[in-house]
């Protein structure tokens, strides 16, 4: 969720960022996308399709207020 603090991002972009910042986790797309769906279902993320390029629609994710609050609480626990 911390990857979405600065704004929305599409799924593959998040996978690439995770690999860049936390390559030791070795998370694959098949792991990340179900996690994104689960966080969306729980109201932590909001997803929106962008059809700017109809040949390649992209699903963007962004934090909801509940997601921001959950992230804040997780950061407090880690301190």
DSSP file (Angstrom, degrees, kcal/mol; ACC not computed):
  #  RESIDUE AA STRUCTURE BP1 BP2  ACC     N-H-->O    O-->H-N    N-H-->O    O-->H-N    TCO  KAPPA ALPHA  PHI   PSI    X-CA   Y-CA   Z-CA
    1    1 A X    >         0   0    0      0, 0.0     3,-2.2     0, 0.0     4,-0.2   0.000 360.0 360.0 360.0 -31.0    0.0    0.0    0.0
    2    2 A X  G >   +     0   0    0      1,-0.3     3,-1.3     2,-0.2     4,-0.3   0.790 360.0  66.2 -60.7 -26.1    2.9    2.4    0.7
    3    3 A X  G 3  S+     0   0    0      1,-0.3    -1,-0.3     2,-0.1     3,-0.2   0.678 100.0  52.2 -67.8 -15.2    3.6    2.4   -3.1
    4    4 A X  G X  S+     0   0    0     -3,-2.2     3,-1.0     1,-0.2    59,-0.5   0.356  77.8  97.7-102.6   4.9    0.3    4.1   -3.6
    5    5 A X  T <  S+     0   0    0     -3,-1.3    -1,-0.2     1,-0.3    -2,-0.1   0.883  86.0  47.4 -60.6 -38.7    0.8    7.0   -1.1
    6    6 A X  T 3  S-     0   0    0     -4,-0.3     2,-0.3     1,-0.3    -1,-0.3   0.517 128.0 -65.8 -84.0  -4.4    2.0    9.4   -3.8
    7    7 A X  S <  S-     0   0    0     -3,-1.0    -1,-0.3     2,-0.0    54,-0.1  -0.853  71.7 -33.8 144.6-179.5   -0.9    8.6   -6.2
    8    8 A X        +     0   0    0     -2,-0.3     2,-0.3    -3,-0.1    54,-0.2  -0.221  48.1 178.9 -72.3 158.3   -2.5    5.9   -8.3
    9    9 A X  E     -A   61   0A   0     52,-2.0    52,-3.2    50,-0.0     2,-0.2  -0.983  27.0-113.8-154.1 153.4   -0.6    3.3  -10.2
   10   10 A X  E  >  -A   60   0A   0     -2,-0.3     4,-1.9    50,-0.3     3,-0.4  -0.543  37.7-103.0 -90.2 161.9   -1.6    0.4  -12.5
   11   11 A X  H  > S+     0   0    0     48,-1.1     4,-2.2     1,-0.2     5,-0.2   0.870 117.8  47.3 -52.8 -51.0   -0.9   -3.2  -11.5
   12   12 A X  H  > S+     0   0    0      1,-0.2     4,-2.4     2,-0.2    -1,-0.2   0.868 109.6  55.4 -63.8 -35.1    2.1   -4.0  -13.6
   13   13 A X  H  > S+     0   0    0     -3,-0.4     4,-2.4     2,-0.2    -1,-0.2   0.898 107.7  49.6 -61.7 -40.6    3.7   -0.7  -12.4
   14   14 A X  H  X S+     0   0    0     -4,-1.9     4,-2.7     2,-0.2    -2,-0.2   0.898 108.8  52.2 -65.3 -40.7    3.3   -1.8   -8.8
   15   15 A X  H  X S+     0   0    0     -4,-2.2     4,-2.1     1,-0.2    -2,-0.2   0.923 111.3  47.4 -60.3 -44.2    4.9   -5.2   -9.6
   16   16 A X  H  X S+     0   0    0     -4,-2.4     4,-2.1     2,-0.2    -2,-0.2   0.908 112.0  49.3 -65.0 -42.0    7.9   -3.4  -11.1
   17   17 A X  H  X S+     0   0    0     -4,-2.4     4,-3.0     2,-0.2     5,-0.4   0.914 109.9  51.6 -64.2 -42.1    8.2   -1.0   -8.2
   18   18 A X  H  X S+     0   0    0     -4,-2.7     4,-2.7     1,-0.2     7,-0.2   0.916 110.6  48.4 -59.7 -42.2    8.0   -3.9   -5.7
   19   19 A X  H  < S+     0   0    0     -4,-2.1     4,-0.4    -5,-0.2    -1,-0.2   0.872 114.1  47.3 -65.5 -35.8   10.8   -5.7   -7.6
   20   20 A X  H  < S+     0   0    0     -4,-2.1     3,-0.3     2,-0.2    -2,-0.2   0.921 123.9  29.2 -70.9 -44.9   12.8   -2.5   -7.6
   21   21 A X  H  < S+     0   0    0     -4,-3.0    -2,-0.2     1,-0.2    -3,-0.2   0.721 137.0  21.7 -91.8 -23.1   12.4   -1.7   -4.0
   22   22 A X    >X  +     0   0    0     -4,-2.7     3,-2.2    -5,-0.4     4,-0.5  -0.316  65.1 151.7-142.4  53.8   12.0   -5.1   -2.4
   23   23 A X  G >4  +     0   0    0     -4,-0.4     3,-1.0    -3,-0.3    -4,-0.1   0.759  68.0  72.7 -61.2 -24.2   13.5   -7.6   -4.8
   24   24 A X  G 34 S+     0   0    0      1,-0.3    -1,-0.3    -3,-0.1    -5,-0.1   0.740  90.3  60.1 -63.1 -21.3   14.2   -9.9   -1.9
   25   25 A X  G <4 S-     0   0    0     -3,-2.2    -1,-0.3    -7,-0.2    -2,-0.2   0.788  88.4-157.8 -74.6 -27.5   10.5  -10.6   -1.7
   26   26 A X    <<  -     0   0    0     -3,-1.0     2,-0.3    -4,-0.5    -3,-0.1   0.888  19.5-178.3  50.1  47.1   10.5  -12.0   -5.3
   27   27 A X        -     0   0    0     -5,-0.3     2,-0.2   -12,-0.1    -1,-0.2  -0.610  10.8-152.4 -79.3 132.9    6.8  -11.4   -5.6
   28   28 A X    >>  -     0   0    0     -2,-0.3     4,-2.3     1,-0.1     3,-1.7  -0.576  29.4-106.3 -99.3 164.4    5.3  -12.4   -9.0
   29   29 A X  H 3> S+     0   0    0      1,-0.3     4,-2.4     2,-0.2     5,-0.3   0.865 119.3  63.0 -56.9 -37.1    2.3  -11.0  -10.8
   30   30 A X  H 34 S+     0   0    0      1,-0.2    -1,-0.3     2,-0.2     4,-0.2   0.655 110.9  38.4 -65.7 -14.9    0.3  -14.1   -9.8
   31   31 A X  H <> S+     0   0    0     -3,-1.7     4,-1.3     2,-0.1    -2,-0.2   0.797 115.5  50.2 -97.1 -42.5    0.8  -13.1   -6.2
   32   32 A X  H  X S+     0   0    0     -4,-2.3     4,-2.5     1,-0.2     5,-0.2   0.913 104.8  54.8 -68.6 -45.1    0.4   -9.3   -6.4
   33   33 A X  H  X S+     0   0    0     -4,-2.4     4,-2.4     1,-0.2    -1,-0.2   0.903 107.5  48.9 -62.0 -43.2   -2.9   -9.2   -8.4
   34   34 A X  H  > S+     0   0    0     -5,-0.3     4,-2.4    -4,-0.2    -1,-0.2   0.886 111.5  51.6 -62.1 -35.2   -4.8  -11.4   -6.0
   35   35 A X  H  X S+     0   0    0     -4,-1.3     4,-2.5     2,-0.2    -2,-0.2   0.909 109.0  50.0 -65.2 -41.2   -3.5   -9.2   -3.1
   36   36 A X  H  X S+     0   0    0     -4,-2.5     4,-2.1     2,-0.2    -2,-0.2   0.920 111.5  48.6 -62.0 -43.7   -4.7   -6.1   -4.9
   37   37 A X  H  X S+     0   0    0     -4,-2.4     4,-2.7     2,-0.2    -2,-0.2   0.915 111.3  50.0 -62.1 -43.0   -8.1   -7.6   -5.5
   38   38 A X  H  X S+     0   0    0     -4,-2.4     4,-1.7     1,-0.2    -2,-0.2   0.912 111.2  48.1 -63.8 -42.5   -8.4   -8.6   -1.8
   39   39 A X  H  <>S+     0   0    0     -4,-2.5     5,-2.6     1,-0.2     6,-1.1   0.862 111.8  51.0 -66.6 -33.9   -7.4   -5.1   -0.6
   40   40 A X  H ><5S+     0   0    0     -4,-2.1     3,-1.5     4,-0.2    -2,-0.2   0.929 108.7  50.7 -66.2 -45.1  -10.0   -3.6   -3.1
   41   41 A X  H 3<5S+     0   0    0     -4,-2.7    -2,-0.2     1,-0.3    -1,-0.2   0.824 109.4  51.9 -61.7 -31.5  -12.7   -5.9   -1.7
   42   42 A X  T 3<5S-     0   0    0     -4,-1.7    -1,-0.3    -5,-0.2    -2,-0.2   0.430 118.3-112.3 -87.1   0.9  -11.8   -4.8    1.8
   43   43 A X  T < 5S+     0   0    0     -3,-1.5    24,-0.4     2,-0.2    23,-0.3   0.631  87.9 114.3  82.0  13.5  -12.1   -1.2    0.9
   44   44 A X  S   <S+     0   0    0     -5,-2.6    20,-2.1    -6,-0.2     2,-0.3   0.760  79.7  31.6 -86.0 -26.4   -8.4   -0.4    1.3
   45   45 A X  E     -B   63   0A   0     -6,-1.1     2,-0.4    18,-0.2    -2,-0.2  -0.916  67.9-146.8-127.1 154.2   -7.9    0.4   -2.4
   46   46 A X  E     -B   62   0A   0     16,-2.8    16,-1.9    -2,-0.3     2,-0.4  -0.980  16.8-155.6-118.1 135.1  -10.1    1.8   -5.1
   47   47 A X  E     +B   61   0A   0     -2,-0.4     2,-0.3    14,-0.2    14,-0.2  -0.887  12.5 179.2-114.1 144.8   -9.7    0.5   -8.7
   48   48 A X  E     -B   60   0A   0     12,-2.4    12,-3.2    -2,-0.4     2,-0.3  -0.992  23.6-129.7-146.1 132.9  -10.6    2.3  -11.9
   49   49 A X  E     -B   59   0A   0     -2,-0.3     2,-0.5    10,-0.2    10,-0.2  -0.642  15.1-154.7 -83.7 138.8  -10.2    1.3  -15.5
   50   50 A X  E     -B   58   0A   0      8,-3.0     8,-2.2    -2,-0.3     3,-0.3  -0.967  12.6-179.1-114.7 117.3   -8.6    3.8  -17.9
   51   51 A X        +     0   0    0     -2,-0.5     3,-0.3     6,-0.2     6,-0.1   0.017  42.3 122.9-105.2  25.9   -9.6    3.3  -21.5
   52   52 A X  S    S+     0   0    0      1,-0.3     2,-0.7     6,-0.1    -1,-0.2   0.903  85.3  37.1 -53.3 -42.9   -7.4    6.1  -22.9
   53   53 A X  S >  S-     0   0    0     -3,-0.3     3,-2.2     3,-0.3    -1,-0.3  -0.890  79.6-165.0-108.5  97.5   -5.9    3.5  -25.2
   54   54 A X  G >  S+     0   0    0     -2,-0.7     3,-0.5     1,-0.3    -1,-0.1   0.764  87.3  59.3 -57.1 -26.5   -8.8    1.2  -26.1
   55   55 A X  G 3  S+     0   0    0      1,-0.3    -1,-0.3    -3,-0.1     2,-0.1   0.723 120.0  26.4 -73.6 -19.7   -6.4   -1.5  -27.3
   56   56 A X  G <  S-     0   0    0     -3,-2.2    -3,-0.3    -5,-0.0    -1,-0.3  -0.533  77.1-170.5-144.4  72.8   -4.8   -1.7  -23.9
   57   57 A X    <   -     0   0    0     -3,-0.5     2,-0.4    -6,-0.1    -6,-0.2  -0.356  13.8-150.1 -63.7 146.5   -7.1   -0.6  -21.0
   58   58 A X  E     - B   0  50A   0     -8,-2.2    -8,-3.0   -47,-0.0     2,-0.7  -0.963   7.9-140.1-125.3 137.0   -5.3   -0.3  -17.7
   59   59 A X  E     - B   0  49A   0     -2,-0.4   -48,-1.1   -10,-0.2     2,-0.3  -0.852  22.3-160.8 -97.0 116.8   -6.6   -0.8  -14.2
   60   60 A X  E     -AB  10  48A   0    -12,-3.2   -12,-2.4    -2,-0.7     2,-0.4  -0.749   0.4-155.5 -99.1 144.3   -5.3    1.8  -11.8
   61   61 A X  E     +AB   9  47A   0    -52,-3.2   -52,-2.0    -2,-0.3     2,-0.3  -0.908  13.8 174.3-117.5 145.2   -5.3    1.4   -8.0
   62   62 A X  E     - B   0  46A   0    -16,-1.9   -16,-2.8    -2,-0.4     2,-0.1  -0.989  35.4 -98.1-146.3 154.7   -5.3    4.1   -5.4
   63   63 A X  E     - B   0  45A   0    -59,-0.5   -18,-0.2    -2,-0.3     2,-0.2  -0.429  31.8-146.6 -69.7 141.8   -5.5    4.2   -1.6
   64   64 A X     >  -     0   0    0    -20,-2.1     4,-2.4    -2,-0.1     5,-0.2  -0.469  35.3 -98.0 -92.0 175.9   -8.9    4.9    0.0
   65   65 A X  H  > S+     0   0    0      1,-0.2     4,-2.2     2,-0.2     5,-0.2   0.913 129.0  50.9 -60.7 -41.5   -9.2    6.8    3.2
   66   66 A X  H  > S+     0   0    0    -23,-0.3     4,-2.5     1,-0.2    -1,-0.2   0.885 109.4  51.1 -63.0 -38.1   -9.5    3.4    5.0
   67   67 A X  H  > S+     0   0    0    -24,-0.4     4,-2.3   -23,-0.2    -2,-0.2   0.897 109.2  49.8 -65.4 -40.9   -6.4    2.2    3.2
   68   68 A X  H  X S+     0   0    0     -4,-2.4     4,-2.2     2,-0.2    -2,-0.2   0.900 112.1  48.3 -63.7 -40.7   -4.4    5.3    4.3
   69   69 A X  H  X S+     0   0    0     -4,-2.2     4,-2.3     2,-0.2    -2,-0.2   0.912 110.8  50.1 -66.6 -42.6   -5.5    4.8    7.9
   70   70 A X  H  X S+     0   0    0     -4,-2.5     4,-2.2     1,-0.2    -2,-0.2   0.902 111.5  49.1 -62.1 -41.0   -4.6    1.1    7.8
   71   71 A X  H  X S+     0   0    0     -4,-2.3     4,-2.3     2,-0.2    -1,-0.2   0.904 109.1  52.4 -65.0 -41.7   -1.2    2.0    6.4
   72   72 A X  H  X S+     0   0    0     -4,-2.2     4,-1.9     1,-0.2    -2,-0.2   0.918 110.5  48.1 -59.7 -44.1   -0.7    4.6    9.1
   73   73 A X  H  X S+     0   0    0     -4,-2.3     4,-2.0     1,-0.2    -2,-0.2   0.893 110.2  51.5 -65.2 -40.1   -1.5    2.0   11.8
   74   74 A X  H  X S+     0   0    0     -4,-2.2     4,-1.7     1,-0.2    -1,-0.2   0.899 109.0  51.1 -63.6 -39.4    0.9   -0.5   10.3
   75   75 A X  H  X S+     0   0    0     -4,-2.3     4,-0.6     1,-0.2    -1,-0.2   0.883 108.2  52.1 -65.7 -37.7    3.7    2.1   10.3
   76   76 A X  H >< S+     0   0    0     -4,-1.9     3,-0.9     1,-0.2    -1,-0.2   0.907 108.4  51.1 -63.2 -41.6    3.0    2.9   13.9
   77   77 A X  H 3< S+     0   0    0     -4,-2.0    -1,-0.2     1,-0.2    -2,-0.2   0.865 107.2  54.1 -63.3 -36.5    3.3   -0.8   14.8
   78   78 A X  H 3<        0   0    0     -4,-1.7    -1,-0.2     1,-0.2    -2,-0.2   0.590 360.0 360.0 -76.8 -10.0    6.6   -1.1   13.0
   79   79 A X    <<        0   0    0     -3,-0.9    -1,-0.2    -4,-0.6    -2,-0.1   0.485 360.0 360.0 -76.7 360.0    8.2    1.7   14.9
